[in-house]
């Protein structure tokens, strides 16, 4: 056997996770740059899509106030 005395290099888990993250990041960048510049299936974004009605804003504020009150009460 050629690999009888082979001992794998032991590296910490977080180092391996970092390598996996950066390799995945590099693959994602290469794939996105290799693809078409304009995707015909992409959404057309405009500012009208992100405008909120006053009733929605009131519900958001009420939810945040309720969560804050619960946090203060049970802390």
C-alpha positions in Angstrom: 0.0 0.0 0.0 1.3 3.3 -1.0 -0.7 5.4 1.6 -0.1 3.2 4.6 1.7 5.9 6.6 -0.6 8.7 5.5 -1.7 10.9 8.3 -4.3 13.6 7.5 -3.6 17.2 8.5 -5.8 18.2 11.5 -7.2 21.7 11.2 -9.7 23.3 13.5 -13.3 23.2 12.6 -13.7 27.0 12.3 -10.8 27.1 9.8 -12.5 24.5 7.7 -15.8 26.4 7.9 -14.0 29.6 6.7 -12.4 27.8 3.8 -15.8 26.3 2.8 -17.4 29.8 3.0 -14.8 31.5 0.8 -14.8 28.6 -1.7 -18.6 28.8 -1.9 -18.5 32.6 -2.2 -15.9 32.4 -5.1 -18.1 29.8 -6.9 -21.2 32.0 -6.5 -19.3 35.0 -7.9 -18.0 33.1 -10.8 -21.4 31.6 -11.7 -23.1 35.0 -11.4 -20.5 36.7 -13.5 -20.6 34.0 -16.2 -24.4 34.2 -16.5 -26.4 36.6 -18.7 -26.2 40.3 -17.8 -29.9 40.8 -18.2 -32.3 38.1 -17.1 -35.6 38.2 -19.0 -37.3 36.5 -15.9 -36.1 39.2 -13.5 -38.6 41.5 -11.7 -38.8 45.1 -12.8 -38.4 47.1 -9.7 -39.8 50.6 -9.1 -40.3 52.9 -6.1 -44.1 52.3 -6.2 -43.6 48.7 -5.0 -42.1 49.9 -1.7 -44.6 52.6 -0.7 -46.6 51.8 2.4 -50.1 52.8 3.2 -50.5 54.7 6.5 -52.6 51.8 7.9 -49.7 49.4 7.4 -47.3 51.8 9.1 -49.7 52.1 12.0 -49.8 48.3 12.3 -46.0 48.1 12.3 -45.7 50.8 15.0 -48.4 49.1 17.1 -46.6 45.7 16.8 -43.3 47.2 17.8 -44.9 49.0 20.8 -46.5 45.8 21.9 -43.3 43.8 21.6 -41.4 46.6 23.5 -44.1 46.6 26.3 -43.8 42.8 26.6 -40.0 43.0 26.7 -40.1 45.7 29.5 -42.7 43.8 31.5 -41.0 40.4 31.5 -37.4 41.5 31.6 
